[in-house]
Amino acid sequence: MNRIEETVSRISKLDRKAMAAALARQDQLTKPKGALGTLEDISVKISGITGEALPKPGKKVVIVMASDHGVTEEGVSLYPSEVTAQMVLNFLSGGAAINVLARHAGADIRVVDVGVKAPLQHDNLTSRKIREGTANMAKGAAMSREEAVASVEVGIEVALEEIAHGAEFLAVGDMGIGNTTAASAITAVVTGRDPAEVTGRGTGVDDRALRHKVEVIRRALEVNRPNPDDALDVLSKVGGLEIGGIAGVILAAAAERRPVLIDGFISSAGALIAAGLQPRSTDFMIASHLSVEKGHQAALDRLGLQPIIFANMRLGEGTGAALTFLLVDAALKLLSEMATFEEARISGPQGE
């Protein structure tokens, strides 16, 4: 049994007993039933994930996977591929949006080089480079199946390391110029939608460039013919190494019964791969926000997830997930710290 098979075999169902206990307490708190909306839903779901009727906030880690994409040769991004390495260094020096939001949320960051083209060295960088970026998927497979497997295994290993060091909540983020093209291709394959329906502007390309981007994705799908029923085939043919890494983090979190916050479009593409490998993994995912990227809603619909934040964001990096950590903490504190009607000696709702 390989690492992926072993991990997916350990992903079980949500703990319905813990969820029922959390819901029963929610209904006894000093508020009208359901008045805290999504905050109540978050706490009940996390009870099911952790198996605890009163889960508490804990150590939070954002795992940012970074890789380059050969499809940038086709001119699908406003930015050159060297920006991937430059932004990774920005993460490591603490100057990016994800650093600001993670600090604000009290979360740690783990940056993983799983396929950046440039050689990178930094004390705080986790170097697990499988290859120097993917190949141009418009001309052939982005990577071999073995490399796709390796990328998922990197995510599993890094997540397990963080959990071993006390992480109770994980979030996934990304960095990779050209990766909205890969995410759009994955989403088109898995959802069965036309590429034009799930392809957005990424770094902000204009209408002409957007049409070109869609045509590049069509060409990639025609050349590679990925099998929608084989997640590793999809990942290897039109995916990215960082997307595979994200899928691995999600699978490991699910196997260890840790909530995992999904960021934007790229992270959701990784979630689609994880769900393809083990459908039960979706029960352990929390969708942080709805990206402006056109295909994000389609991906979330496929996963059966409802986003928490609607803020017109499309940066990636894990920014939406880091921001959502604040709402997760709030939801759990409300569940455990609010008084019940009986404790507060307040008259509860009368019988219908």
C-alpha positions as CSV (number, residue, x, y, z in Angstrom):
1,M,0.0,0.0,0.0
2,N,1.5,3.4,-1.0
3,R,1.4,6.6,1.0
4,I,-1.7,7.9,-0.8
5,E,-3.6,4.6,-0.4
6,E,-2.7,4.4,3.2
7,T,-3.9,7.9,3.9
8,V,-7.2,7.7,2.1
9,S,-7.9,4.4,3.8
10,R,-7.9,6.2,7.1
11,I,-10.5,8.9,6.1
12,S,-13.7,8.0,7.9
13,K,-17.1,9.7,8.4
14,L,-18.0,12.7,10.5
15,D,-18.9,12.0,14.1
16,R,-22.7,12.4,14.1
17,K,-23.0,12.0,17.8
18,A,-20.6,14.9,18.5
19,M,-22.4,17.0,15.9
20,A,-25.8,16.3,17.5
21,A,-24.4,17.3,20.9
22,A,-23.0,20.6,19.4
23,L,-26.3,21.3,17.7
24,A,-28.3,20.6,20.9
25,R,-26.1,23.1,22.8
26,Q,-26.5,25.7,20.0
27,D,-30.2,25.4,20.5
28,Q,-29.9,26.0,24.2
29,L,-27.7,29.1,24.0
30,T,-29.1,32.6,24.7
31,K,-30.3,33.4,21.2
32,P,-33.1,32.5,18.9
33,K,-32.4,29.1,17.3
34,G,-30.2,29.5,14.2
35,A,-29.6,33.2,14.8
36,L,-25.9,33.0,14.4
37,G,-26.2,31.4,11.0
38,T,-23.0,30.2,9.4
39,L,-21.1,30.5,12.7
40,E,-23.3,27.8,14.1
41,D,-22.8,25.6,11.1
42,I,-19.0,26.0,11.4
43,S,-19.0,24.9,15.0
44,V,-21.2,21.9,14.4
45,K,-19.2,20.7,11.4
46,I,-15.9,21.0,13.4
47,S,-17.5,18.9,16.1
48,G,-18.1,16.3,13.5
49,I,-14.6,16.5,12.2
50,T,-12.8,16.4,15.5
51,G,-15.3,14.2,17.4
52,E,-15.5,16.7,20.2
53,A,-18.9,18.2,21.3
54,L,-17.1,21.4,22.4
55,P,-14.1,21.9,20.1
56,K,-11.8,24.8,21.1
57,P,-9.6,27.0,19.0
58,G,-6.1,25.6,18.6
59,K,-2.8,26.0,16.7
60,K,-3.4,27.1,13.1
61,V,-1.0,26.6,10.2
62,V,-1.3,27.8,6.6
63,I,0.6,25.5,4.2
64,V,1.6,27.4,1.0
65,M,2.6,25.1,-1.9
66,A,4.7,26.8,-4.7
67,S,5.5,25.6,-8.2
68,D,5.9,26.9,-11.7
69,H,3.9,26.0,-14.8
70,G,5.2,25.3,-18.3
71,V,2.0,26.6,-19.8
72,T,3.2,30.1,-19.2
73,E,5.1,29.7,-22.5
74,E,1.7,30.3,-24.1
75,G,1.3,33.8,-22.7
76,V,-1.6,33.0,-20.3
77,S,-0.4,35.4,-17.5
78,L,0.4,39.0,-17.2
79,Y,3.4,38.2,-15.1
80,P,6.6,36.3,-16.0
81,S,7.3,32.9,-14.4
82,E,10.2,34.3,-12.3
83,V,7.6,36.0,-10.1
84,T,6.9,32.7,-8.5
85,A,10.3,32.5,-6.9
86,Q,10.3,36.2,-6.1
87,M,7.0,35.9,-4.3
88,V,8.2,32.8,-2.4
89,L,11.0,34.9,-1.0
90,N,8.5,37.6,-0.2
91,F,6.5,35.1,1.8
92,L,9.7,34.0,3.6
93,S,10.6,37.6,4.5
94,G,7.1,38.2,5.9
95,G,6.0,40.9,3.4
96,A,3.1,39.3,1.5
97,A,-0.6,39.5,2.1
98,I,-0.7,36.0,3.5
99,N,1.9,37.0,6.1
100,V,-0.1,39.9,7.2
101,L,-3.4,38.0,7.5
102,A,-1.8,34.9,9.1
103,R,-0.2,37.1,11.7
104,H,-3.5,38.8,12.3
105,A,-5.2,35.4,12.7
106,G,-2.4,34.0,14.9
107,A,-1.5,31.3,12.3
108,D,1.9,30.0,11.4
109,I,3.0,29.7,7.7
110,R,4.8,26.8,6.1
111,V,6.1,27.5,2.6
112,V,6.9,24.5,0.5
113,D,8.8,24.5,-2.8
114,V,7.4,21.6,-4.7
115,G,8.4,22.7,-8.2
116,V,9.7,26.3,-8.5
117,K,12.0,26.7,-11.5
118,A,14.6,28.8,-9.8
119,P,16.9,27.4,-7.1
120,L,15.7,28.7,-3.7
121,Q,17.5,28.6,-0.4
122,H,16.1,29.9,2.9
123,D,16.2,28.7,6.5
124,N,12.4,28.8,6.6
125,L,11.7,27.2,3.2
126,T,10.7,23.6,3.0
127,S,12.4,22.3,-0.2
128,R,10.6,19.3,-1.6
129,K,11.2,20.1,-5.3
130,I,10.0,17.3,-7.6
131,R,11.0,19.0,-10.8
132,E,11.6,22.6,-12.0
133,G,8.0,23.4,-12.9
134,T,5.6,21.4,-15.0
135,A,5.9,20.9,-18.8
136,N,3.7,22.9,-21.2
137,M,0.3,21.1,-20.9
138,A,-0.8,22.6,-24.2
139,K,1.8,20.3,-25.9
140,G,1.6,17.2,-23.7
141,A,1.2,16.0,-20.2
142,A,2.2,18.5,-17.5
143,M,4.1,15.8,-15.6
144,S,4.3,12.1,-15.3
145,R,1.9,10.1,-13.2
146,E,4.8,9.3,-10.9
147,E,5.5,13.0,-10.4
148,A,1.8,13.6,-9.7
149,V,1.9,10.9,-7.0
150,A,5.0,12.4,-5.6
151,S,3.4,15.9,-5.4
152,V,0.4,14.5,-3.4
153,E,2.8,12.6,-1.1
154,V,4.7,15.8,-0.4
155,G,1.5,17.4,0.8
156,I,0.7,14.4,3.0
157,E,4.1,14.4,4.6
158,V,4.2,18.1,5.3
159,A,0.7,18.1,6.8
160,L,1.5,15.2,9.0
161,E,4.7,16.9,10.2
162,E,2.6,20.0,11.2
163,I,0.0,17.9,12.9
164,A,2.8,16.1,14.8
165,H,4.0,19.5,16.0
166,G,0.5,20.4,17.3
167,A,-1.4,21.8,14.4
168,E,-5.2,21.5,15.1
169,F,-6.4,23.5,12.1
170,L,-4.8,23.6,8.7
171,A,-5.3,25.9,5.7
172,V,-4.0,25.5,2.1
173,G,-2.6,28.2,-0.1
174,D,-0.7,28.4,-3.3
175,M,1.9,30.3,-5.4
176,G,2.6,29.6,-9.1
177,I,2.4,31.9,-12.1
178,G,0.1,30.2,-14.6
179,N,-1.8,28.1,-12.0
180,T,-5.2,29.5,-12.8
181,T,-4.9,28.0,-16.2
182,A,-4.2,24.6,-14.6
183,A,-7.0,25.0,-12.1
184,S,-9.4,25.9,-14.9
185,A,-8.4,22.9,-16.9
186,I,-8.9,20.6,-13.8
187,T,-12.2,22.2,-13.0
188,A,-13.4,21.8,-16.6
189,V,-12.5,18.1,-16.7
190,V,-13.9,17.2,-13.3
191,T,-17.2,19.2,-13.6
192,G,-17.7,18.5,-17.3
193,R,-18.1,22.1,-18.0
194,D,-16.8,23.9,-21.1
195,P,-13.4,25.7,-20.4
196,A,-15.0,29.1,-21.2
197,E,-17.4,28.6,-18.3
198,V,-14.6,28.0,-15.7
199,T,-11.8,30.2,-16.9
200,G,-11.2,33.6,-15.4
201,R,-8.8,36.5,-15.8
202,G,-6.2,35.2,-13.3
203,T,-3.6,37.9,-12.9
204,G,-6.0,40.3,-14.7
205,V,-5.7,39.6,-18.4
206,D,-7.8,41.5,-20.9
207,D,-10.6,40.1,-23.0
208,R,-8.4,39.1,-25.9
209,A,-5.9,37.4,-23.6
210,L,-8.8,35.6,-21.8
211,R,-10.0,34.2,-25.1
212,H,-6.5,33.0,-25.8
213,K,-6.3,31.4,-22.4
214,V,-9.5,29.5,-23.0
215,E,-8.2,28.3,-26.3
216,V,-4.9,27.1,-24.7
217,I,-6.9,25.1,-22.2
218,R,-9.0,23.6,-25.0
219,R,-5.8,22.6,-26.7
220,A,-4.5,21.0,-23.5
221,L,-7.6,19.0,-23.0
222,E,-7.6,17.8,-26.7
223,V,-3.9,16.9,-26.6
224,N,-4.0,15.1,-23.2
225,R,-7.6,13.7,-22.9
226,P,-7.5,13.4,-19.1
227,N,-9.8,10.8,-17.6
228,P,-12.3,12.6,-15.2
229,D,-12.7,9.4,-13.3
230,D,-9.0,9.2,-12.5
231,A,-7.8,12.1,-10.3
232,L,-4.1,11.3,-10.7
233,D,-4.5,11.2,-14.5
234,V,-6.2,14.7,-14.4
235,L,-3.5,16.0,-12.1
236,S,-0.6,14.6,-14.2
237,K,-1.9,15.8,-17.6
238,V,-3.3,19.3,-16.8
239,G,-2.5,20.0,-13.2
240,G,0.3,21.5,-11.2
241,L,2.8,20.3,-8.6
242,E,1.5,22.7,-6.0
243,I,-2.1,21.6,-6.8
244,G,-1.0,18.0,-6.0
245,G,0.6,19.2,-2.8
246,I,-2.6,20.9,-1.8
247,A,-4.5,17.7,-2.4
248,G,-2.1,15.8,-0.2
249,V,-2.5,18.3,2.7
250,I,-6.3,17.9,2.5
251,L,-6.1,14.1,2.5
252,A,-3.8,14.1,5.5
253,A,-5.9,16.5,7.4
254,A,-9.0,14.4,6.8
255,A,-7.2,11.2,7.8
256,E,-6.1,12.9,11.0
257,R,-9.5,14.4,11.6
258,R,-8.3,18.0,11.4
259,P,-10.4,20.7,9.8
260,V,-8.8,22.1,6.6
261,L,-9.7,25.5,5.2
262,I,-9.8,25.7,1.5
263,D,-8.7,29.0,0.1
264,G,-9.6,30.2,-3.4
265,F,-9.7,28.7,-6.9
266,I,-6.3,27.0,-7.0
267,S,-6.9,25.4,-3.6
268,S,-10.3,24.3,-4.7
269,A,-8.7,22.6,-7.8
270,G,-6.5,20.7,-5.3
271,A,-9.7,19.9,-3.3
272,L,-11.2,18.4,-6.5
273,I,-8.2,16.1,-6.9
274,A,-8.4,15.1,-3.2
275,A,-12.1,14.4,-3.6
276,G,-11.4,12.3,-6.6
277,L,-9.0,10.2,-4.6
278,Q,-11.3,9.9,-1.6
279,P,-14.8,11.4,-1.8
280,R,-15.2,11.4,2.0
281,S,-12.4,14.0,2.3
282,T,-14.9,16.8,1.4
283,D,-16.5,16.3,4.8
284,F,-13.3,17.6,6.4
285,M,-13.1,20.7,4.1
286,I,-14.3,24.2,5.0
287,A,-14.6,26.6,2.1
288,S,-13.2,29.9,3.3
289,H,-14.5,32.3,0.6
290,L,-15.8,32.7,-2.9
291,S,-13.1,33.9,-5.3
292,V,-13.8,36.3,-8.2
293,E,-12.3,33.6,-10.5
294,K,-15.0,32.4,-12.7
295,G,-14.6,28.6,-12.1
296,H,-14.5,28.8,-8.3
297,Q,-18.3,28.5,-7.8
298,A,-18.3,25.5,-10.2
299,A,-15.6,23.8,-8.2
300,L,-17.4,24.5,-4.8
301,D,-20.7,23.2,-6.3
302,R,-18.9,20.0,-7.3
303,L,-17.4,19.7,-3.8
304,G,-20.8,20.5,-2.1
305,L,-19.2,23.3,-0.1
306,Q,-20.7,26.7,0.8
307,P,-18.2,29.6,1.1
308,I,-18.2,31.7,4.3
309,I,-16.8,35.0,3.0
310,F,-17.8,37.0,0.0
311,A,-15.2,39.7,-0.4
312,N,-14.3,39.8,-4.1
313,M,-10.9,38.4,-3.4
314,R,-8.8,36.5,-6.0
315,L,-5.2,36.6,-4.7
316,G,-4.7,33.1,-3.5
317,E,-1.7,32.4,-1.2
318,G,-4.1,31.2,1.4
319,T,-5.4,34.7,2.2
320,G,-9.1,33.9,2.3
321,A,-8.4,30.9,4.4
322,A,-6.2,32.8,6.9
323,L,-9.0,35.5,7.2
324,T,-11.6,32.8,7.8
325,F,-9.5,31.4,10.7
326,L,-10.8,34.4,12.7
327,L,-14.4,33.4,12.1
328,V,-13.7,29.8,12.9
329,D,-12.2,30.9,16.3
330,A,-15.3,33.0,16.9
331,A,-17.6,30.2,16.0
332,L,-16.0,27.8,18.5
333,K,-15.8,30.4,21.2
334,L,-19.5,31.1,20.8
335,L,-20.3,27.5,21.2
336,S,-18.3,26.9,24.3
337,E,-18.4,30.3,26.0
338,M,-22.0,31.6,25.6
339,A,-24.4,30.9,28.4
340,T,-27.4,28.7,28.0
341,F,-30.9,29.9,28.9
342,E,-30.7,27.8,32.0
343,E,-27.3,29.1,33.1
344,A,-28.3,32.7,32.5
345,R,-31.7,32.2,34.1
346,I,-33.4,33.6,31.0
347,S,-36.7,32.2,29.8
348,G,-36.2,30.1,26.8
349,P,-38.5,29.8,23.7
350,Q,-42.1,28.7,24.5
351,G,-43.4,25.5,23.0
352,E,-45.0,25.8,19.5
